[in-house]
Amino acid sequence: MSKITQTNWDVIIVGGGPAGFFAGIRCAELNPNLNVLIIEKAQQTLGKVLISGGGRCNVTHACFDPAQLITYYPRGGAALRGAFTRFQPEDTIKWFEKHGVKLKTESDGRIFPITDSSTTIAECLRESAKKAGVKVQTGMSLQKVESLSGNGFRLEVRSEARALRLQTKKLLLATGSDPATREIVKSLGHSIEEPVPSLFTFNISDKRLEGLAGVSVEPVTVKMDSLIQRGPLLITHWGLSGPAILRLSAWGARTLFEKKYHVTLHVNWLGDTTFDKALDVLQKHKTWHENARKKVLTEPAFTQLPARLWKQLANFIGEKNWGDISKAETRKLAGELTACQFEITGKGQFKEEFVTCGGVRLDEVNFKTMQSRVVDNLFFAGEVLNIDGITGGFNFQSSWTTGWLAGSALSSTDGLSG
Ligand SMILES: Cc1cc2nc3c(=O)[nH]c(=O)nc-3n(C[C@H](O)[C@H](O)[C@H](O)COP(=O)(O)OP(=O)(O)OC[C@H]3O[C@@H](n4cnc5c(N)ncnc54)[C@H](O)[C@@H]3O)c2cc1C
């Protein structure tokens, strides 16, 4: 790619991710007279898009009611409420269709390109940016920003080990969770909620899970302190994963971080079934004359549970028949089924989607325009903000929405002089 030589710009966007591209395209499409530059420190743009969704890119989620949509964001939901009335998943679908990409919805609500390839999304964004006249410079990283008190910004950037200076009237920071750029944001007077990981699996070493990797159970209720989630759960070689666990990790991200990922987890393998109800079912099963001489381990009382899991949970009973187990053992089994206690010893990585919570404080940003309330003509979009969603396409949606809003505001010539 040839290097840019121009030093003065109307709009510079730092970060060639989904938020930066969406903003750049929107801005240049609305106002073709503006010269718009995206700078990206990596050698290629849209790196996360390419690896997203296991290479398929889960673009958004089929949830079209802003009030419901915000419930999928452990952080940032309230701020996004109004933003989603302006640009939400329905608009994302239309946007991609207008720009030549058809999307499809899967049975769980996740939306992907019909090609099942994240390259389709990356190429669409790159092509649309090119068509709109947005210039893109890779291998260039922002080092320092100086605000020129209402007259734009002076940027110090680094490209091929050379320091360069650029000037811009408006500046959008769409730098994702990059730690170095957070320091630049602070230097401009903004406050940062300290970043911690979100969306991860739980490491648990427990005899009851041995040999069960790959077993999934649905629906399960998982509880950690006052947090509760319900949904499918997957047993892995290292512990527990699946939607219920990932959601719990997102909502409990800060607490888990503070407790160094050593927390007690309770699993109700029977979804909403209470201890008393489970005990009742077990007692009936026990007293049913045909069961008296059958082994507990091979004659499950709850057939919805995978047989291997039942065996592990009832393992403490040994080879006893139903007719021989004590009241205490029956109660213990009801407990194993409805409030099974595990000690989390660490976190694992959810490879399909990896997200950080924390970032620019939301009360310092106007969510109608994504403009800073601290520095004139400075804008933010995407994961640089203290917003994160659960898995399912919600993280990209917040990047599309905030990028689109920022792009709309950047296109206006208000506040531009010279
Ligand atoms: C493995 C993986 C899979 C994922 N899958 C999904 C999914 O399927 N669906 C979903 O909704 N979400 C998914 N996510 C989350 C999603 O990728 C992010 O929420 C999203 O990319 C955030 O977009 P962004 O533009 O704000 O930031 P980013 O995509 O992180 O882009 C920011 C860009 O800014 C650049 N940059 C940073 N600092 C500087 C600097 N100083 N100078 C120049 N450039 C800079 C970075 O190099 C980067 O390219 C996934 C994440 C990962 C890691």
PDBQT file of the ligand as one rigid body, heavy atoms in Angstrom, charges set to zero:
ROOT
HETATM    1  C1  LIG A 501     -11.382 -14.077  18.507  1.00  0.00    +0.000 C 
HETATM    2  C2  LIG A 501     -12.488 -13.063  18.554  1.00  0.00    +0.000 A 
HETATM    3  C3  LIG A 501     -13.709 -13.380  17.995  1.00  0.00    +0.000 A 
HETATM    4  C4  LIG A 501     -14.778 -12.472  18.063  1.00  0.00    +0.000 A 
HETATM    5  N1  LIG A 501     -15.969 -12.802  17.479  1.00  0.00    +0.000 NA
HETATM    6  C5  LIG A 501     -17.009 -11.943  17.560  1.00  0.00    +0.000 A 
HETATM    7  C6  LIG A 501     -18.240 -12.232  16.906  1.00  0.00    +0.000 A 
HETATM    8  O1  LIG A 501     -18.374 -13.222  16.181  1.00  0.00    +0.000 OA
HETATM    9  N2  LIG A 501     -19.269 -11.350  17.094  1.00  0.00    +0.000 N 
HETATM   10  C7  LIG A 501     -19.149 -10.208  17.837  1.00  0.00    +0.000 A 
HETATM   11  O2  LIG A 501     -20.114  -9.462  17.959  1.00  0.00    +0.000 OA
HETATM   12  N3  LIG A 501     -17.973  -9.880  18.403  1.00  0.00    +0.000 NA
HETATM   13  C8  LIG A 501     -16.911 -10.705  18.277  1.00  0.00    +0.000 A 
HETATM   14  N4  LIG A 501     -15.710 -10.370  18.854  1.00  0.00    +0.000 N 
HETATM   15  C9  LIG A 501     -15.593  -9.052  19.504  1.00  0.00    +0.000 C 
HETATM   16  C10 LIG A 501     -15.343  -8.002  18.400  1.00  0.00    +0.000 C 
HETATM   17  O3  LIG A 501     -14.298  -8.432  17.585  1.00  0.00    +0.000 OA
HETATM   18  C11 LIG A 501     -15.019  -6.638  19.014  1.00  0.00    +0.000 C 
HETATM   19  O4  LIG A 501     -16.052  -6.268  19.870  1.00  0.00    +0.000 OA
HETATM   20  C12 LIG A 501     -14.858  -5.602  17.901  1.00  0.00    +0.000 C 
HETATM   21  O5  LIG A 501     -13.831  -5.981  17.021  1.00  0.00    +0.000 OA
HETATM   22  C13 LIG A 501     -14.564  -4.220  18.448  1.00  0.00    +0.000 C 
HETATM   23  O6  LIG A 501     -14.411  -3.368  17.345  1.00  0.00    +0.000 OA
HETATM   24  P1  LIG A 501     -13.556  -2.029  17.420  1.00  0.00    +0.000 P 
HETATM   25  O7  LIG A 501     -13.525  -1.467  16.043  1.00  0.00    +0.000 OA
HETATM   26  O8  LIG A 501     -14.041  -1.202  18.516  1.00  0.00    +0.000 OA
HETATM   27  O9  LIG A 501     -12.116  -2.508  17.878  1.00  0.00    +0.000 OA
HETATM   28  P2  LIG A 501     -11.052  -3.467  17.143  1.00  0.00    +0.000 P 
HETATM   29  O10 LIG A 501     -11.726  -4.444  16.283  1.00  0.00    +0.000 OA
HETATM   30  O11 LIG A 501     -10.178  -3.952  18.230  1.00  0.00    +0.000 OA
HETATM   31  O12 LIG A 501     -10.268  -2.467  16.215  1.00  0.00    +0.000 OA
HETATM   32  C14 LIG A 501      -9.430  -1.460  16.759  1.00  0.00    +0.000 C 
HETATM   33  C15 LIG A 501      -8.260  -1.271  15.812  1.00  0.00    +0.000 C 
HETATM   34  O13 LIG A 501      -7.508  -0.151  16.258  1.00  0.00    +0.000 OA
HETATM   35  C16 LIG A 501      -6.151  -0.422  16.036  1.00  0.00    +0.000 C 
HETATM   36  N5  LIG A 501      -5.380   0.435  16.928  1.00  0.00    +0.000 N 
HETATM   37  C17 LIG A 501      -5.338   0.397  18.288  1.00  0.00    +0.000 A 
HETATM   38  N6  LIG A 501      -4.520   1.361  18.745  1.00  0.00    +0.000 NA
HETATM   39  C18 LIG A 501      -4.032   2.024  17.669  1.00  0.00    +0.000 A 
HETATM   40  C19 LIG A 501      -3.134   3.114  17.508  1.00  0.00    +0.000 A 
HETATM   41  N7  LIG A 501      -2.571   3.717  18.564  1.00  0.00    +0.000 N 
HETATM   42  N8  LIG A 501      -2.853   3.538  16.261  1.00  0.00    +0.000 NA
HETATM   43  C20 LIG A 501      -3.423   2.937  15.171  1.00  0.00    +0.000 A 
HETATM   44  N9  LIG A 501      -4.268   1.908  15.269  1.00  0.00    +0.000 NA
HETATM   45  C21 LIG A 501      -4.585   1.449  16.507  1.00  0.00    +0.000 A 
HETATM   46  C22 LIG A 501      -6.024  -1.917  16.358  1.00  0.00    +0.000 C 
HETATM   47  O14 LIG A 501      -4.876  -2.466  15.759  1.00  0.00    +0.000 OA
HETATM   48  C23 LIG A 501      -7.312  -2.446  15.785  1.00  0.00    +0.000 C 
HETATM   49  O15 LIG A 501      -7.195  -2.899  14.460  1.00  0.00    +0.000 OA
HETATM   50  C24 LIG A 501     -14.616 -11.230  18.737  1.00  0.00    +0.000 A 
HETATM   51  C25 LIG A 501     -13.368 -10.906  19.285  1.00  0.00    +0.000 A 
HETATM   52  C26 LIG A 501     -12.318 -11.798  19.168  1.00  0.00    +0.000 A 
HETATM   53  C27 LIG A 501     -10.980 -11.409  19.718  1.00  0.00    +0.000 C 
ENDROOT
TORSDOF 0
